[in-house]
Amino acid sequence: MKDILKVYVPLAVLVAISVWVALALIDPAPPSRVTFASGNSGGAYYALAQQYRERLAESDVEVEVLETRGSLENIELLRSGKADIAFVQGGLATAADREALNSLAGMFHEPLWVFVREDVGVTGFSELRNVRFSIGPEGSGTRALAVQLQDEWGGDWPAASRGIESGQAAASAIEAGDVDAVAFSASINAPYVQRLIDAREISLLAFDRAPALARRTRALDPVVLYRGIIDLEADKPAGDVQLIASVAQLAIDGDLHPAIQSLLLEASEDIHAGNSAFANAGEFPAPQLVDMPLSNEAERYWKNGPSFLRNYFSFQIANFLERAWVFLIPLVTLLIPLIRVAPPIYRWRVRRKIYVWYSDLRELETRGREAASDSERDTVLNDLSSLQKEVGELDVPLSYTEEVYHLRSHIAFVRDLVKGLYARDAGEHPANTA
């Protein structure tokens, strides 16, 4: 066991040092905590961010969900480094945003709901320039999208067509006749959307040219609110309504760790892949419906799916192996010669224990042959007995016992040789006397 330890412990230490150096050089581990900019606490963004928080918690990644005013604030938080992940309404990213930020995919539709009082006689979006039209406050995603569409239609849009009321306040204003039309970029489940769908003398404006708008503006998609989808028995709506929708995308800081991106992508397939009012199951996540460049990890994921290791290991183990694999080849290259050289070194150490005695045995044989008296030979025989005793106490593995016995037989041979010199000298004395 001592020989084994003396051979293999230094090799184990060398391997441990190599592993430590490799770990110091591999890519850093993913963070255990990230920040998710969502929206107001009553909105779809915030509720969905909570779902992502729960999913990432399963992989021991803590998600802090920030309540915000919406997409434009989310973009600013991403650019300032105060958020790592955010929902961003499609069509709002600037050229500078596209340089600094990335998208993982489009995740769900956010229709632009435009409600109009029936008594104003508006039948198309372009006619809204002539009425009191509320599109939300500065900095809101709804206002940004409405202004973008107004610019697409062209012409002058007066201040009256860009009012600032939003949410429940806007719904109350149109019901009271204080404004003629309102716009919301929101989920179908938003309470103010449901409120105005049920309101009397207020109609939902259709976008007959939604496909053309989608072709002209990236991250917009034509959708249809099908007849009866809100209430089949009450037949709401009473007919199909063509709408234009932005696509909410999951945006990230360009430096977000790829492993966290992969977790988000895995979660997105479960959270957003089901049926909705505007998409069939499997239509989302949609990597093509984005207006910011996909991250490298997202491109890889949507092309090849989860990594091979992720299919078989937990997030932590798979991530470690994915980061460390680049060092496995040189490490294995180092280990192979070390493993191959260890057994010969071990055999050499064991045999050295045996062969080292042959130097003493040869010396004793020489002394025995050169002895000029019986007393000198007796000394040699005593030394041979001591040597035989020491060799008999030699501890070697069973597989090397044969070589020990060879040594002991050789010691016996030298003893017999020395004893034979007694007989030779005894035979020479009478002859000399004669």
N, C-alpha and C positions, 0 to 999 in steps of 0.2 A: 504493500500500500504506500510506503514511503517513496518508493521509486515511481509509482504512478503519480503521486502528488508532485514530486519534483519535476516530472516531465510535463504533466498536463496543466498544472496550476499556472506556470509562466505563460503557456499558450492561451489559457483562459483569460489571463490578465491582458495579454496582447489583443485578444479579440474584443474584450470589454472596452479597452481604450479606443479601438477602431470604431466600435459602435457609438461610443460617446462622441467621437469626432464627427461621425456621420450625422448624428442627431443634431449636433451644433450647426451643421452646414445645410441641413434640409430646410425647406420652406417653413415659415412659422405656422404654428397651429392656429386653427380658426378661433375667433374670439368667442367667449362664453356668454357675451351679452351684446345685443344690438338694439338700435332704436328705430321704431317704425312710426313715421308720420302718417296719420290717417285722415281724419276730418272731425266734424263736430260729433259729440257723443250720441246724438240721435240719428246719425246718418249711416248709410250703407258702408262707407269706407271704414268707419270706426268698428262696426260689427264684424266686418270681414278681417280687419287687423287682429281682432280678438281671436278669431279662428286660427290665424297664422301663429299667434302667440302660443296657443294651446298645442299646435302641432310641433313647433320647434322645441317646446318644453319637453316633449317626449325624447328628444335627443340631447337634453341637458343644455339647451341654449335659451337663455332668458331674453325675452323681448319686452322692451319698454314701449308701450303704445302712447304716442303723443296726440293729444286732441288739438286740432288745428282748424283754421277757417276754410281749408280746401286746397285745391290743386296748386294754385300759385304760391301759397305759403309753403306747401310741401316741397315744391321745386327749390325754393329759396333755402329751406332747411337742408336739403340734400347738397346744394352747392356750397353752403357754409360749413358743411361737415357736422352739423348738429343732428342729422338723421342719416341712417344708413339705407333705409328702405322707405318707400312711400308709394301710395296710390296717386297717379297723375292722370288727369283727364287728357285724352288724346287731342292733339291740335294746339296745345299750349306751349310746347317746348320751343325755345328760340334756338338760333344757330349756336350761341354760346352754350346753351344747355346741352345740345347734342354733342358738343365737344367734351364736356365734363362728365356727363351722366350716361348711363346705359339703361336699357330696358330688358326685362326677362321675357315678356310677352304681353299681348293684349289679353285682359282677363274677363271682361264682361261689357255689355252695352250700357251706355247711359244716354237714353233718348233725350232730345231737346223737345220738351213739352211746351208748346205755345198755345195758350188758351185765349180765346177772343170772345168778347161780348157779341152776341148774335145781332144786336141792334146797330152795330157799327158797319156791318156789311162787308167785312174783310174776307176775301176768299183765297188770297195768296200772300206769301211772305213779303213781297215787294210793296204791298199796300200798307204794311205796318209803318212805313215812314210817315204816313199822314195821320197817325193816331197816337194817343198817349200809350206808349209801350214801355213797360217796366222790365228791365233785363238784369237787375241785381246790382249790388254795390261794386265799386272799384276793387279789383283784386280777386273777385270771385270767378270760378270757372265758367259759370253760366254767362256772365257778362262777356268774358273773353271769347267764348264760342259765338255768342249772338253778334258781337261786333265783327267777328271774322266773317260770318255769313252776310251781314249787312254790306261789308266791303266786297264780297263776292257778287252781290247783286248790283253794286255800284250806285252812283248818284249820291246826293246829299241826304244825310240822315240827321234831322234836327235833334236838339237836346231833348225835346219832348218824347222822342222815340227811343231814348236811352235812359229811362228812369231807373232809380236805384232800389226800389222795393224788392224784397225777396222773401222766400219761404211763406210762412203763415200770414205775414203782414201783406205780402203781395196778393195772396188769395183773398184776404179780407178786402183789400183795395178794389179788386176787380168785381167782387160781389157787391160792393157798395157803389160801384160806378165811378170811383175816383180815378181809375185808369181803364183803358179800353182793352188792353192785352197784357199778358204777363208771360214770361219764359222761365223755365226751370230745366236745368240739366241734372236729372236725378233718376233714382230708381223708380220703378212703377209702384213700389210699396211706400214711397214717401207720403206722409199724411196729407200734405197740401196737394199732391197730385191726385190722390184718391178723393179728396174733398171737392176738387174742381171737376173731376170726371162725373161726379154725382150732382153737380150744381145745375140748376135750371137756368136757361137763357145764356149759357156759356158753352162754347164749342171748342173741340180740339182741332187745331189747324193742321191740315195734311200738307206734306211736302211732296208734291207730285214729281218734282225734279230731284228727288233724293239720290237716285243712282248717278245722275250727272254731278251732283255735289260731291259724292263719295269719290268719283274719279278725279275731281279737281283738288280735293283736300285729303291729304294722307291722314290716316287714323280716324276717318269718318266712315260710317257704314250705313247703307240703307236698311231699314228694318220695317216690318209690318206688324201693326197691332191688329191681330186677327179678330174678326167678328165673334163676339161672345166670350172672349178669353178672360175678361174681367168678371163677368157674371153671365153664365149660359142661360139661366132661367129668365133673367131680366133682359137678355140680349144686349149686353154692353161690351163693346160698342155695337151699334146697330149695323155696322159695315166695316170692312177692312180699312185701316187708316195707314197710309204710307208716312213714315217718319224718317228723320235723319238722326243718327246716334253717333256720339263720340264713343271711342273704345277706351275704357279705363285700363291703364297699363300699370304693371308693377315695375317701378323705376328704382334704380339703385345708384349709390355712389360708385363711381368707376373703380374704386379701390376695394370694394367689398370682397372679402375672402371667397374664393371659388367654392369652397365647401359649404358656406352659408348659402350661396346662390343655389347650389344643388339641392339643399334642404328646402328652400323656398319653391323651387321648381317642382319637386316631388309633392309638396303640399298643395301647390296650385292645381295640379291635375285632379286631386280629390275635391278641392273646394269649388272649383269653377267648371268642372266637366259635365255637370248635370243639365237637365232641361231647364229652360227659363222661358219667360214670356216672349223673348225675341231670338232665341237660339235653340237648336236641337242639341241633344246630348252629344258631347264630343267635339263641338265646334270651338270650344274654348278649353284651355288657353290657346290663343292664336298668335304665333310669333310673327305673322305677316302683317298684323294690324297694329303697327307701332309707328311712331314718328321720331323715336330716338333709336340709335343703333343698338342692336342686340349685343350683349356681352359675349365674350369668347366662350364662356362656360355655357351660356344659354344656347348659342349656336351648336356647340358640341352636344348638349343635352337633347335638343329637338331633333338632331340628326341621328344620334345613336342611343338615346335613352339613358337611364341611370348607368353608372359605371359597373363593370363586371363585379368588382369587389363589393359594391353596395348591394348587389342582389343576394349576397351570401353572408355579409357581416353587418354588425351594427354600425351606426354612423361614425363613432369614435374609432373603432378598429379599422374600418374601411378607409377613413381619412388618413390615419397614420400610415397604413400600408401604401396608399396612393402617393403620399409625400415622400416615403422612404424608399420606394422601389428603385429610384434612380441610383441609389447607393448600394443596392443589393448585389448588383453584378460585380463591382470592384470588391465588395466585401466577400462574396463567395469566391472570387478569384484569389483573394488572400487566404481564405480558409482552406481551400483545397490543398495547396502545398503544405500548410501547417498540419492538416489532418494526416496527410500522407507521410510527413517526416516524423510525426510523433511516435508511431510504432517502432521504426528502426532505432530511434533514440532510446526508447524504453528497453528494447532488446540489448542495445549496446551497454546500457547502464547495468542491467542484470548480469550480462556475461562478463563485464569488467570486474564485478565482484569476484567472479570465479578465476578469471585469467590473471588477476593481479597477484594471486598466490604462486603462479608459475615462476615469477621472478625470484621469489624467496626459495622455491623448490630448486631452481637451477643453481642458485648460490650454494644451497646446502649440498647438492650433488658435487659441485666443484670442490667444496671444502672437504667432503668425504673422500673424494679421490686423492686429494693432496695431503690428507692427514698422514703424519709420520709416526703416530703412536696410537695406542689403544685409547688413551685418555682423550685425545682429540676426536677420535671416532665416536667415543661415548657422548661427547658434547654434541656432535652432529646428530646422533640418534635421539638424544633428548630433545633437541630443537625440532627434529622431524615429528616426534610424538606430540610436541606442543602444536606444531602446524596441523597435524592430523586432527587434534582436538578442536582447534579453532575452525577448521573447515567443516567439521562435524556439526558445529553450532551455526553454520552459515544458513541464513533464512532466504530462500529463493522460491519463486513460484514452482508448482509441481511440474510444469512442463520443462523446467530447466534442471530437474533433479538428476537426470542422466549425466549431465556435464559435471555436476558435483561429484558423482560417483567415479567418473573418469579421473578427476583430479585426485580423489582419495586412492584410487588404484595406482596412480602414478607416484603418489607419496610412498605407498607400500613398495612399489618397484625400487625407488631410491633407497628405502630402508634395507631392502634385501641386497641391493648393490653394495651398500656400506658394510653390512654384515658379511658379505662375501669377501670383502677385503681382509676381515679377520682371518678367515680360513686360508686365504692366499698367503698372508704373511706367516701364519702358523706352519704352512707347508714348506715355506722357503727356509725357515730356520734350521731344520735338520739337515737339509742339503748343504747349507752354508757351513754347518758344523763339520759334516763329513769332508 
